[in-house]
Amino acid sequence: MTPRFVPADAEAKLDWLALTDALAAGHELPKATLTDSFLYQGDATLLTRAAAIPGLGSLVKAATITPGNAAQGLPSVNGAVTLFGGDGRLEAVLDFHLVTKWKTAGDSLLAARRLARPDSREILIIGAGAVARSLVEAYGAAFPKARFTLWNRTASKAAELAAELGAEIADDLAGAVGKADIVACATMAKSPVLRGEWLRPGQHVDLIGAFRPDMREADDDVLRRASLFVDSLDTTIGHIGEIDIPLTAGTITKADLIADFYDPARFARTSDEEITVFKNGGGAHLDLMTSRYILSAI
């Protein structure tokens, strides 16, 4: 078998809603076996993730996250994705940025399709990087009438991306949060940028950026006020500060994490007034499901 190489331009054949359906179907298979490895060098991280799912094969994804690259005009996130068949042979090498983009935003979109109010029209994205751009694409597929607003600590970056995407710009973060139906955080923040006092009933909050034990985007009040969901209990508990810091402090307990994607019956909004919070942990099982979807679509 000759391994396939899947380049970045393959995304022209991909569809956000079809991806979320594939992710949902992947969670109906036997639960993934997962391993994660984190190597830290100051602010830089080497993250290696592997997953195996019967019926989908296995995958290894290595990522380097180097925040200082941005100041030099270089990508902050780089890496490689290798996909293996059930017989252990190398089946494909996929463009890292393609898989990461579609996995990350698709993960959040699946959660929003289940947790956000269907009539959501105002979507606020906190952050102005590559993930923010992909969130506009993904959320726009499920909420075609939505209006997008961007906020970023560096206002010029928000203005540049907003001009490109036809979005609005928020000057006052607290006011923008109060107006939004969906609030998505996609930052590299180590301390909270989103405060629970700004939230109102009926909102859905999507927390994406924190991936290290010392990172979080939402304060304790956000978690206290909301119903909490994660994509995977296995990859968020014990790995990510967004969950582990409040668990250690006693702000929340494991019982407060209502469900992950492997428990679809409980992964749902229960009322129009409920505030829902989703932590996007982005484990390798999601990369595997996404890679399988990409291969099937091209």
C-alpha positions in Angstrom: 0.0 0.0 0.0 1.4 3.4 -1.0 0.6 6.0 1.7 -1.5 8.9 0.6 -0.4 12.5 1.2 -3.3 14.9 1.8 -2.4 18.6 1.2 -4.0 21.7 2.7 -5.9 22.4 -0.5 -8.0 19.3 0.1 -10.3 21.4 2.3 -12.2 22.6 -0.8 -14.0 19.3 -0.7 -14.9 19.4 3.0 -18.1 20.3 4.7 -18.4 21.4 8.4 -21.8 19.8 9.1 -20.7 16.5 7.5 -17.6 16.6 9.7 -19.7 17.0 12.9 -21.8 14.1 11.8 -18.6 12.0 11.3 -17.4 13.0 14.7 -20.7 12.0 16.3 -20.6 8.6 14.4 -17.0 8.1 15.7 -18.2 8.4 19.2 -20.6 5.5 18.6 -17.6 3.2 18.1 -15.7 1.6 21.0 -14.0 4.2 23.1 -10.6 5.4 21.9 -7.3 4.4 23.5 -5.3 7.5 24.1 -1.9 8.7 25.2 -0.6 12.3 25.5 2.9 13.6 26.1 3.8 17.2 26.9 7.3 18.5 26.9 7.8 22.1 28.1 10.6 24.5 27.3 9.6 27.9 28.8 6.5 29.0 27.0 7.1 26.5 24.2 5.4 23.1 24.2 6.0 19.9 22.3 2.7 18.0 22.4 2.5 14.4 21.1 -0.9 12.7 21.0 -1.8 9.2 19.8 -5.1 7.4 19.5 -6.5 4.1 18.4 -10.1 3.2 17.6 -11.3 -0.2 16.4 -12.6 0.3 12.9 -10.7 3.6 12.3 -7.1 2.5 12.8 -4.6 4.7 14.7 -3.0 8.1 14.5 0.0 9.9 15.9 0.0 13.7 15.9 3.0 15.8 17.0 2.6 19.6 17.5 5.0 22.3 18.5 3.4 25.4 20.1 5.8 28.3 20.1 4.0 31.6 21.1 7.1 33.7 20.4 7.0 32.8 16.7 4.2 35.3 16.1 6.5 38.3 16.7 8.8 37.0 14.0 6.0 36.4 11.5 6.2 32.7 11.8 3.4 30.2 12.6 3.0 29.6 16.3 1.7 26.0 15.8 3.4 23.5 13.6 3.5 19.7 13.4 2.8 16.4 11.6 -0.1 13.9 11.3 0.4 10.3 10.5 -2.5 7.9 10.0 -2.2 4.1 10.2 -4.7 1.4 9.1 -6.0 -1.4 11.2 -3.2 -3.6 10.0 -0.6 -1.2 11.3 0.6 0.0 8.0 1.1 3.7 7.2 -2.0 4.8 5.3 -1.7 8.5 5.0 0.3 11.6 5.9 -2.1 14.6 6.3 -1.3 18.3 6.3 -1.0 19.2 10.0 -2.8 22.6 9.7 -5.6 21.1 7.7 -6.4 18.4 10.3 -5.9 20.8 13.2 -8.2 23.5 11.7 -11.0 21.1 11.0 -10.7 19.1 14.2 -10.6 22.1 16.4 -13.4 24.1 15.0 -15.4 20.9 14.2 -15.1 19.8 17.8 -16.6 23.1 19.0 -19.3 23.0 16.3 -20.5 19.6 17.3 -20.9 20.9 20.9 -22.7 24.0 19.7 -25.1 22.0 17.6 -26.1 20.2 20.8 -25.7 22.9 23.5 -26.3 26.3 21.9 -29.9 27.6 21.4 -30.9 26.9 17.7 -32.0 30.6 17.4 -28.5 31.9 18.3 -27.8 34.9 16.1 -25.0 36.9 17.9 -21.6 35.1 18.1 -18.7 36.7 19.9 -15.2 35.3 19.3 -12.5 36.3 21.7 -9.2 36.1 19.9 -8.1 37.0 16.4 -5.8 34.1 15.3 -6.2 31.2 13.0 -8.7 29.4 15.2 -10.9 32.5 15.3 -11.0 32.5 11.5 -12.0 28.9 11.3 -14.7 29.3 14.0 -16.4 31.9 11.8 -16.5 29.4 9.0 -17.6 26.5 11.2 -20.3 28.4 13.2 -21.5 30.0 10.0 -22.4 26.6 8.6 -24.7 25.8 11.5 -25.9 29.3 12.2 -26.2 30.9 8.8 -28.0 34.0 10.0 -25.5 34.7 12.7 -23.6 38.0 13.0 -20.0 37.7 14.2 -18.2 40.1 16.5 -14.5 39.9 17.3 -12.5 41.1 20.3 -8.8 40.8 20.8 -6.3 42.3 23.3 -4.4 43.7 20.4 -7.3 45.7 18.7 -5.5 46.1 15.4 -5.5 42.3 14.9 -9.2 42.1 15.5 -9.8 45.0 13.1 -7.7 43.3 10.4 -9.5 39.9 10.7 -12.9 41.6 11.0 -12.3 43.5 7.8 -11.3 40.2 6.1 -14.4 38.3 7.3 -17.0 41.0 7.3 -17.4 40.8 11.1 -18.0 43.5 13.7 -15.4 44.7 16.2 -16.0 44.9 20.0 -14.3 47.7 22.0 -16.0 46.8 25.3 -15.5 43.0 26.0 -18.0 42.9 28.9 -20.7 44.6 26.9 -20.0 42.3 23.9 -20.3 39.2 26.1 -23.6 40.4 27.4 -25.1 40.8 23.9 -23.8 37.4 22.6 -25.7 34.2 22.2 -22.5 32.2 21.8 -19.2 33.2 23.3 -16.1 31.5 21.9 -12.7 32.0 23.5 -9.7 31.1 21.4 -6.7 32.8 23.1 -3.3 31.8 24.6 -4.4 33.3 27.9 -2.9 32.0 31.1 -5.3 33.9 33.3 -9.1 34.4 32.7 -10.3 36.8 30.1 -14.0 35.8 30.4 -15.9 36.6 33.6 -19.0 35.0 34.9 -20.5 38.3 36.0 -20.8 39.2 32.3 -22.9 36.2 31.3 -26.7 36.1 30.9 -29.2 33.2 30.9 -29.4 31.1 27.7 -25.8 31.6 26.5 -23.4 29.0 25.2 -19.7 29.4 26.0 -17.0 27.6 24.0 -13.5 27.5 25.7 -10.8 26.5 23.2 -7.5 28.1 23.9 -6.2 26.6 27.2 -4.2 23.4 26.5 -1.6 23.4 29.3 -2.0 22.9 33.0 -1.2 26.6 33.7 -3.7 28.0 31.2 -7.4 29.0 31.5 -9.7 31.5 29.8 -12.7 31.6 32.1 -12.9 32.5 35.8 -14.5 30.6 38.6 -17.8 32.4 38.2 -18.2 31.2 34.6 -18.0 27.6 35.8 -20.2 28.1 38.9 -23.0 29.6 36.8 -23.0 27.1 34.0 -23.7 23.5 33.1 -20.3 22.1 32.2 -19.4 19.7 29.3 -16.2 18.5 27.8 -15.3 16.7 24.6 -13.5 14.0 26.5 -13.2 13.4 30.2 -10.0 11.5 29.6 -8.1 14.3 27.8 -9.3 17.3 29.9 -9.1 16.0 33.5 -5.5 15.9 34.6 -4.2 17.8 31.6 -5.8 21.2 31.2 -5.8 24.1 33.6 -9.3 25.2 32.5 -10.6 22.1 34.3 -7.8 21.1 36.7 -7.2 24.5 38.4 -10.8 24.8 39.6 -11.0 21.1 40.4 -7.9 21.4 42.7 -9.3 24.5 44.3 -12.6 22.8 45.0 -14.5 25.3 42.8 -16.0 22.4 40.9 -16.0 18.6 41.3 -15.8 15.9 38.7 -19.5 15.4 39.2 -20.1 18.9 37.9 -18.8 17.7 34.5 -22.1 16.5 33.1 -21.0 14.6 30.0 -18.6 14.2 27.2 -19.2 13.2 23.6 -19.3 9.5 24.6 -22.5 10.2 26.5 -24.8 11.8 23.9 -28.0 11.4 25.9 -26.7 13.7 28.6 -24.8 16.0 26.3 -27.7 18.4 25.7 -29.2 21.7 26.8 -32.1 21.2 29.2 -33.7 24.7 29.0 -33.6 28.0 27.2 -32.4 29.7 30.3 -29.5 27.4 31.0 -25.9 28.6 30.5 -23.8 25.9 28.9 -20.0 25.8 28.9 -18.0 23.4 26.7 -14.3 22.8 27.1 -12.7 21.9 23.8 -9.7 19.7 24.7 -9.1 18.4 21.2 -7.7 14.9 21.9 -6.0 12.7 19.3 -9.2 10.6 18.9 -10.8 13.7 17.4 -7.8 14.0 15.0 -8.3 10.4 14.0 -12.0 10.8 13.4 -11.3 14.0 11.4 -8.6 12.5 9.4 -10.9 9.6 8.4 -13.6 12.0 7.4 -11.1 14.0 5.3 -9.9 10.8 3.5 -13.5 9.8 2.8 -14.4 13.3 1.4 -11.5 13.9 -1.0 
